Amino acid sequence: MIEALGYAAAMLSTASFAPQAWKIIRSRKTHDISLGMYVLTVAGFALWLGFGIAKREWPLVASNSICLVLSGFILTMKLLPASRKKKAAAVLGG
């Protein structure tokens, strides 16, 4: 039961970035997103991923890999100039 709770928490935490990423793809707008928050978030997920790899904790590796990709995408879109953001969103289906 405890392990199921952990997996549910990991799935929800991981999925929490998808709506924001999809909203950015559709709207192409990131001005209201905190740059500092996403810099810290990406760094945190990178460290958690390294920790998971070092400890061979594959659930940590899997969930933090996905979170790193999604939060990294959001950070990248935040940093891109408007013209490149529009091109990237168009390629991704927005």
Secondary structure, 3 states (H helix, E strand, C coil): CHHHHHHHHHHHHHHCCHHHHHHHHHHCCCCCCCHHHHHHHHHHHHHHHHHHHHHCCHHHHHHHHHHHHHHHHHHHHHHCCHHHHHHHHHHCCC
